Amino acid sequence: MNPISATVPREHDASQARFWTLALLVTGLALLLRLPTLAGRSLWLDETYSAWFAAVPLRELWTSVPLYETHPPFYYTLLKGWTALFGTHEAEMRSLSVLASVLTVFALPAGARLARLGAKAERVALLAALFLAVNAASIQYAQQARPYAIQALAGSLAVFFAGMLVLSFVRPDARRWQWIAGLAVSAGLTMWLHNTGVFAALGLWTGMSVALLMATPGPRRPQILAVAAAGIGALLVWSPFVPMLIKQNAAMAHLSYWIRFTPRNVTAAWTVISGGQVLHYPVALLVLLGFAWLWQRARAHFWLLACVLVLPILALAGYSYFVKPVFLSRLFLWLGPLGMVLLALGVVRLPPRWRLPSTAVVLALSAYAVLGFYRSHTEDWRGMLAQVARESRPGDVVLAFPNEVQMPVTYYMRTGPAVAYLPGPFPALHLPRTYTGNSGAPNIAPEDVARLRALTAEHPRVWLIERLANLYDPAGIVMNELGSRYRLVKTIEGNGANIRLYEAVTPGT
C-alpha cells in the first residue's frame, strides 16, 4: 500500500474533524451568550402580543386576527406549537428565538462545508460565525419572543441559496435545482415571517438579476429560467398570505402611525447589522474591504451582495418617507449574518500581521456592546403588575389604556382587582376615532369621559396603567379627569410604561 495515499485520507479526516469541532465550539459560544438574562427580563409589550396570539384558537389566528394584527400569523403558529410542548414562561417562549439564532450561527460554516466552497471559504465562514455569535443585536433579538431571529435564519439561508445559484452559472454545478428549491422555500418563509420580507425578496431578485447580467457569462435563457423558477416557487410558498396582506393593508390605511421617519434613521439599520453603535466604523471599513475583494475576485457576487445589503434598506426608507413610516431597525436583523460574512472577508483580505489585531478589536468592541445589552432594561411589566397586585385593596378599580395593555396584564396579573380597558377591551374594532398602533387599539376620545366616570364612581382609589399616553391620549383626557377628582399618591415607572395610584380627595385635605 502506498504510504502517501494512506496519509491523505487521515489528514482529510483530521481536517474535517477539526472544522466541525471549531464550528460546534463557536455554536456553543453563541448559545452561552444568548442565555444570560433570558428569564430575568420581563416580557415587553410586543412579546406579550406573541403570548396572546399564540394562545388564541388556530382558526381565529388565521382568519380574524390578520384583520387587525399587522404581522403574518406564521410566527404565532410556530410559537403556539412551541409553547404547547415547552410551556409559556418567559424563557420557554423566548427559547424558540434562541434556537433559531444559534442555528443561524451554525449555518454559516455548515453551509460553506456542505456546498464544498473550499478551505478559504470555510475559514471565512468560521470567522463570520464567531462574529455573529458575539453580535449584540443578534443576542438581543434571540432573547425576544418575536419573529426576527427566525426571519434572520430564513433570510440568511435565502442569501446563501441565491449566492449558490449565481455561482452555478460561474462554474458548472449539478446541484442548481437544489439551490433553486432552497431559495424558493427560504425566501418564501422570510416573507411569511414579516410583512417587510417583500423588501428582502426585492433585494435578492434584483441582486441575482444584476449579478447575472453584469458579471456572468453564458447564455441568458437558462439564467432567466432559473431566477424565474426560484421566484415563482417563493411566490407559491408565500401566496396563501397574499389575501390576508390585502385585507391588512386596507385596515392599516387609516392608522395614524407612531413612527416618525427621517433619512438619518437609515443608520439605525447599520447598528443592527454591525452589532452596535461602537462597531459602526470598524465594521464598515472591513466590510468595504470585503466588497473590494469581491470586486476583484468574484464580480458577480459583488453585485449580488451589494444589492442584498443596500437595496432593502433604501427601499424601505423610501417607502417610509413617501408612503407609510414603517422603518424600524430590527427589520434588518436578517442582514446581520451577511454583514458578518463581509466583515470576515475584509479581515481575511488584510495583510497577515493585521488579521489577528483586527479580529481582536472587533471581538472586544462586540463584548462591550453585549455587556451593554445585558445591563439594559426593558418594560418591567412583571414587576409593575406584581406591585399592583400586592398593594391593591378591596374596592380599588384599575383602568388601563391603550387597550393593548391587556396583553401584559393578562400574562402577568393573575391576582388582584379586575382591570377595565379604555376605550374597551382589545380588539376594539371600527370605532369612529383615531387608531395609532394597530386596528384594535384606538385612541382615547372625549366621549370616553362618561365611561371613565361610571367606572370610577364610588371607588376611593384608582390605579391607572398607561403606556405612551402622549400618543394614545395626547390631550390628557384620562389624567385630567382623574386629577379633577383624585390626588396622585404614587407613580410606578416601568421604563416606557407607568402605573399611577390616585386617591379620592376628602373634604379638608
C-alpha positions in Angstrom: 0.0 0.0 0.0 1.3 3.4 -0.9 2.1 5.3 2.4 1.3 8.6 0.8 -2.2 7.5 -0.3 -2.8 6.2 3.2 -1.8 9.5 4.8 -4.0 11.7 2.7 -7.4 10.3 3.9 -6.1 10.5 7.5 -5.2 14.2 7.0 -8.5 14.8 5.4 -10.4 13.2 8.2 -8.4 15.2 10.8 -9.1 18.4 8.9 -12.8 17.6 8.7 -13.0 16.7 12.4 -11.1 20.0 13.3 -13.5 22.0 11.1 -16.7 20.6 12.7 -15.1 20.9 16.2 -14.5 24.6 15.6 -18.0 25.1 14.2 -19.6 23.4 17.2 -17.4 25.4 19.6 -18.5 28.7 18.0 -22.1 27.5 18.1 -21.7 26.6 21.8 -20.3 30.1 22.5 -23.4 31.6 20.7 -25.7 29.5 22.9 -23.9 30.5 26.1 -24.1 34.2 25.2 -27.8 34.0 24.5 -28.8 32.5 27.9 -27.9 35.3 30.4 -31.0 37.5 31.3 -33.2 35.2 29.2 -35.6 34.6 32.1 -34.6 37.6 34.2 -36.2 40.2 31.9 -39.9 40.8 31.9 -41.7 40.4 28.6 -42.2 43.8 26.9 -45.4 44.7 25.2 -44.7 43.2 21.8 -43.7 39.9 23.4 -46.9 39.8 25.3 -48.7 40.2 22.0 -46.9 37.0 20.9 -48.1 35.2 24.0 -51.6 36.5 23.4 -51.9 35.5 19.8 -50.2 32.1 20.4 -53.0 31.3 22.8 -56.0 32.1 20.6 -57.6 29.2 18.6 -55.8 28.3 15.4 -58.8 29.1 13.2 -59.2 32.6 14.7 -55.4 33.2 14.4 -55.7 32.6 10.6 -59.0 34.3 9.9 -60.0 37.2 12.2 -56.6 38.1 13.8 -55.0 39.2 10.5 -57.7 41.8 10.1 -56.3 43.9 12.9 -52.8 42.5 13.7 -50.1 43.9 11.4 -47.9 40.7 11.3 -48.5 37.4 9.5 -49.8 34.6 11.6 -47.0 32.2 10.7 -44.7 33.1 13.7 -47.6 32.9 16.1 -48.5 29.5 14.8 -44.9 28.3 15.3 -44.9 29.8 18.8 -48.3 28.1 19.6 -46.8 24.7 18.8 -43.6 25.5 20.7 -45.3 26.6 23.9 -47.6 23.7 23.8 -44.5 21.5 24.0 -42.3 23.5 26.4 -44.5 26.0 28.3 -45.4 29.7 28.4 -42.9 31.2 30.9 -40.6 33.9 29.6 -37.5 31.7 28.9 -39.7 29.0 27.3 -41.3 31.4 25.0 -38.0 33.0 24.0 -36.2 29.7 23.6 -37.6 29.4 20.1 -35.8 32.5 19.1 -32.6 31.3 20.9 -32.7 28.1 18.9 -33.2 30.0 15.6 -30.3 32.4 16.4 -27.9 29.6 17.3 -28.8 27.7 14.2 -28.1 30.8 12.1 -24.6 30.9 13.6 -24.0 27.2 12.8 -25.5 27.6 9.3 -22.6 29.8 8.2 -19.7 27.3 8.5 -22.0 24.3 7.8 -23.2 25.9 4.5 -19.6 26.6 3.4 -18.6 23.0 4.0 -21.7 21.3 2.6 -21.6 23.4 -0.5 -17.9 22.4 -0.9 -16.7 26.1 -1.3 -13.1 25.3 -0.4 -10.8 25.8 2.6 -10.6 29.6 2.3 -14.3 30.0 2.2 -14.6 27.7 5.2 -12.2 29.8 7.2 -14.1 32.9 6.3 -17.4 31.2 7.3 -15.9 30.1 10.7 -14.7 33.7 11.4 -18.1 35.1 10.3 -19.9 32.6 12.7 -17.6 33.8 15.5 -18.5 37.5 14.8 -22.2 36.6 14.6 -22.0 34.6 17.9 -20.9 37.8 19.7 -23.0 40.2 17.7 -25.0 42.2 20.3 -28.1 42.7 18.1 -28.2 39.0 17.3 -28.1 38.2 21.0 -30.7 40.9 21.8 -33.3 39.6 19.4 -32.5 36.0 20.3 -33.9 36.9 23.7 -37.2 38.1 22.4 -40.4 36.1 21.7 -40.7 37.8 18.3 -40.2 36.6 14.7 -37.0 38.5 14.0 -34.5 35.8 15.0 -36.3 33.2 12.9 -36.5 35.6 10.0 -32.8 36.1 10.3 -32.3 32.3 9.9 -34.6 32.1 6.9 -33.2 35.3 5.3 -29.6 34.2 5.7 -30.4 30.9 4.1 -32.1 32.7 1.2 -28.9 34.8 0.7 -26.8 31.6 0.7 -29.0 29.9 -1.8 -29.1 33.0 -4.0 -25.3 33.1 -3.9 -25.0 29.4 -4.8 -27.4 29.8 -7.7 -25.4 32.7 -9.1 -22.2 30.6 -8.6 -23.7 27.7 -10.5 -23.6 30.0 -13.6 -20.0 30.9 -12.9 -18.8 27.3 -12.7 -20.6 24.1 -13.5 -22.8 22.8 -10.7 -25.1 19.8 -11.0 -27.0 20.9 -7.8 -28.6 24.0 -9.4 -32.1 22.8 -8.8 -31.3 22.2 -5.2 -30.3 25.9 -4.9 -33.5 27.0 -6.7 -35.7 24.9 -4.4 -33.8 26.1 -1.3 -34.1 29.8 -2.4 -37.8 29.4 -3.1 -38.6 28.0 0.3 -36.3 30.2 2.4 -37.3 33.4 0.6 -41.0 32.4 0.9 -40.5 31.9 4.7 -38.7 35.2 5.0 -41.8 36.9 3.7 -44.1 34.8 5.9 -42.3 35.9 9.0 -42.8 39.7 8.5 -44.7 41.9 6.0 -41.5 43.7 5.2 -40.0 40.5 4.0 -41.0 41.5 0.5 -38.2 44.1 0.6 -35.8 41.2 1.3 -37.1 39.5 -1.8 -36.7 42.7 -3.8 -33.0 42.8 -2.8 -32.4 39.1 -3.6 -34.0 39.0 -7.0 -32.6 42.4 -8.1 -29.2 41.3 -6.9 -29.3 38.0 -8.8 -30.5 39.7 -12.0 -27.8 42.4 -11.8 -25.1 39.8 -11.0 -26.1 37.6 -13.9 -26.4 40.4 -16.3 -23.2 42.3 -15.3 -20.8 39.6 -14.5 -21.9 36.2 -15.5 -21.0 34.7 -19.0 -23.0 32.2 -20.9 -26.5 32.0 -22.5 -29.1 34.1 -20.8 -32.1 31.8 -21.2 -31.0 29.3 -18.5 -30.2 32.1 -16.2 -33.6 33.8 -16.7 -35.4 30.4 -16.2 -33.5 29.7 -13.0 -34.2 33.1 -11.4 -37.8 32.9 -12.6 -38.3 29.4 -11.3 -37.0 30.4 -7.8 -39.2 33.5 -7.9 -42.3 31.5 -8.8 -41.5 29.0 -6.1 -41.1 31.7 -3.5 -44.4 33.3 -4.5 -46.2 29.9 -4.3 -44.8 29.4 -0.8 -46.0 32.9 0.2 -49.2 33.1 -1.8 -51.6 31.9 1.0 -50.8 35.1 2.9 -51.5 37.5 0.0 -55.3 37.7 0.6 -54.6 38.5 4.3 -52.0 41.1 3.3 -54.5 42.9 1.1 -57.0 43.0 4.0 -54.3 44.1 6.4 -53.3 47.0 4.1 -56.9 48.1 3.8 -57.3 48.1 7.6 -53.9 49.9 8.1 -54.8 52.6 5.6 -56.5 54.7 8.3 -53.9 54.2 11.0 -52.1 57.2 12.5 -48.5 55.8 12.8 -46.5 56.4 15.9 -43.2 56.1 14.0 -41.6 59.3 12.7 -39.1 58.5 9.9 -36.2 60.8 8.8 -33.4 59.8 6.4 -30.9 59.8 9.3 -32.8 56.7 10.7 -31.1 54.7 8.0 -28.0 54.5 10.2 -30.1 52.5 12.8 -30.2 49.6 10.3 -26.4 49.6 10.3 -26.4 49.5 14.1 -28.3 46.2 14.0 -26.2 44.7 11.2 -22.8 45.6 12.8 -23.9 44.8 16.3 -23.8 48.2 18.0 -23.0 51.8 17.5 -19.5 51.3 18.8 -18.9 49.0 15.8 -20.2 51.3 13.1 -16.9 52.5 11.6 -14.6 49.5 12.2 -17.2 47.1 10.7 -18.0 49.5 7.8 -14.3 49.7 6.9 -13.7 46.0 7.0 -17.0 45.3 5.0 -15.8 47.7 2.4 -12.5 45.7 2.2 -14.6 42.6 1.7 -16.5 44.2 -1.1 -13.2 45.3 -2.7 -12.1 41.7 -2.7 -15.3 40.6 -4.2 -15.0 43.2 -6.9 -11.5 41.9 -7.8 -12.2 38.1 -7.5 -15.9 37.4 -7.6 -17.6 40.3 -9.5 -21.0 38.5 -9.8 -21.2 38.1 -6.0 -20.1 41.7 -5.5 -23.3 42.8 -7.4 -25.5 40.3 -5.7 -24.4 41.0 -2.1 -24.3 44.8 -2.7 -27.9 44.8 -3.8 -29.0 42.5 -1.0 -27.3 44.6 1.6 -28.2 48.1 0.4 -31.4 47.9 -1.6 -33.9 46.6 1.1 -32.7 49.4 3.4 -33.1 52.1 0.8 -36.4 50.7 -0.5 -37.9 50.5 3.0 -36.6 54.0 3.8 -38.2 55.3 0.6 -41.5 53.6 1.4 -41.4 55.1 4.9 -40.6 58.6 3.7 -43.1 58.8 0.9 -45.9 56.2 1.9 -46.1 54.9 5.4 -43.4 55.3 8.2 -42.7 51.7 9.0 -38.9 51.8 9.2 -37.6 50.1 12.3 -34.0 49.0 12.8 -35.0 45.4 13.9 -36.5 44.8 10.5 -32.9 44.4 9.2 -31.7 41.7 11.6 -31.8 39.2 8.8 -28.9 41.2 7.1 -26.7 40.6 10.2 -25.3 37.3 9.0 -24.4 38.7 5.6 -22.8 41.7 7.3 -20.6 39.3 9.4 -19.6 37.3 6.3 -18.4 40.5 4.6 -16.7 41.6 7.8 -14.8 38.3 8.0 -13.9 38.5 4.3 -12.5 42.0 5.0 -10.4 40.7 7.8 -9.0 37.8 5.7 -8.1 40.3 3.0 -5.9 42.3 5.4 -2.1 41.6 5.5 -1.4 38.7 7.7 0.1 40.8 10.5 -3.2 42.8 10.8 -5.7 40.0 10.8 -5.4 38.9 14.5 -5.4 42.5 15.8 -8.4 43.5 13.7 -10.2 40.4 14.9 -9.4 41.2 18.5 -10.7 44.7 18.1 -14.0 43.6 16.6 -14.4 40.9 19.4 -13.6 43.4 22.1 -16.0 46.0 20.8 -18.6 43.3 20.4 -18.1 42.2 24.0 -18.6 45.8 25.1 -21.8 46.0 23.2 -23.0 42.7 24.6 -22.3 43.8 28.2 -24.3 47.0 27.4 -27.2 44.9 26.4 -27.0 42.7 29.5 -27.2 45.8 31.6 -30.0 47.4 29.7 -33.7 47.4 30.8 -37.0 46.7 29.1 -40.5 47.5 30.1 -40.9 45.9 33.5 -44.5 44.7 33.3 -43.8 41.8 35.6 -42.5 44.0 38.4 -45.1 46.7 37.9 -48.1 44.5 37.8 -46.9 42.4 40.8 -46.7 45.6 42.8 -50.3 46.5 41.9 -51.4 43.0 42.9 -49.6 43.3 46.3 -50.7 46.8 47.2 -54.3 46.8 45.9 -57.1 46.9 48.4 -60.7 45.8 48.3 -62.7 48.4 46.5 -59.9 49.5 44.2 -60.5 49.9 40.5 -57.8 49.5 37.8 -58.0 51.4 34.5 -55.7 50.8 31.6 -55.0 52.5 28.2 -54.3 51.9 25.4 -56.3 48.7 25.4 -53.3 46.7 24.1 -52.1 46.9 27.8 -54.5 43.9 28.1 -51.7 41.7 26.8 -49.2 42.1 29.6 -52.0 42.4 32.2 -53.4 39.0 31.0 -50.0 37.4 31.1 -48.7 38.7 34.4 -51.6 39.8 36.6 -53.3 36.6 37.7 -54.4 38.0 41.1 -55.7 41.4 42.2 -58.6 43.6 41.1 -60.2 43.3 37.7 -58.9 45.7 35.0 -61.1 47.9 32.8 -59.6 48.9 29.5 -60.2 52.2 27.7 -62.0 52.7 25.5 -62.8 49.0 25.5 -61.3 45.5 25.6 -58.8 44.5 22.9 -59.5 44.4 20.0 -61.9 47.4 19.9 -62.7 47.5 16.2 -64.2 50.1 13.8 -64.7 52.9 16.4 -65.1 56.4 15.0 -61.8 57.6 16.3 -58.0 57.6 15.6 -56.1 54.3 15.7 -52.3 54.6 16.2 -50.6 51.2 16.7 -53.0 48.8 15.1 -56.6 48.4 14.1 -57.6 47.0 17.5 -56.1 49.7 19.8 -58.0 53.1 19.4 -57.0 56.4 21.0 -58.8 58.0 23.9 -61.6 60.4 22.8 -63.8 62.9 24.7 -66.7 60.5 24.6 -64.8 58.2 26.9 -65.2 60.6 29.9 -68.7 59.3 30.6 -67.5 55.7 30.8 -64.5 56.8 32.9 -66.7 58.5 35.4 -69.0 55.5 35.6 -66.1 53.1 36.2 -64.6 55.2 39.0 -67.9 56.1 40.8 -67.8 55.1 44.4 -64.2 53.9 44.3 -61.9 55.6 46.7 -58.7 54.5 44.9 -58.0 54.2 41.2 -54.9 52.5 39.6 -54.1 53.8 36.1 -51.9 51.7 33.9 -50.8 53.7 30.8 -48.3 53.3 28.0 -47.4 56.0 25.5 -50.0 58.4 26.8 -48.6 61.1 24.6 -49.7 59.0 21.6 -52.9 57.4 22.7 -54.2 60.3 24.8 -52.4 63.4 23.6 -55.0 65.8 25.1 -54.6 64.2 28.6 -58.3 63.4 28.8 -57.9 60.5 31.3 -55.4 62.0 33.6 -57.1 65.4 33.6 -60.4 63.7 34.6 -58.8 61.7 37.3 -56.8 64.7 38.5 -60.0 66.7 38.9 -61.5 64.2 41.4 -58.5 62.4 42.9 -55.0 63.2 44.1 -51.9 61.4 42.7 -50.2 59.5 45.6 -47.8 57.1 43.8 -46.2 56.5 40.4 -44.6 53.2 39.4 -42.2 53.7 36.5 -41.5 50.7 34.2 -39.2 52.0 31.5 -41.8 53.0 28.9 -44.9 52.2 30.8 -46.2 53.8 34.1 -48.8 53.0 36.7 -50.3 55.7 38.8 -52.3 55.4 42.0 -55.0 58.0 42.7 -56.9 58.5 45.9 -60.2 60.4 46.3 -59.9 63.9 47.7 -61.6 64.1 51.0 -63.0 67.4 52.5 -60.5 69.3 54.4 -57.4 67.8 52.7 
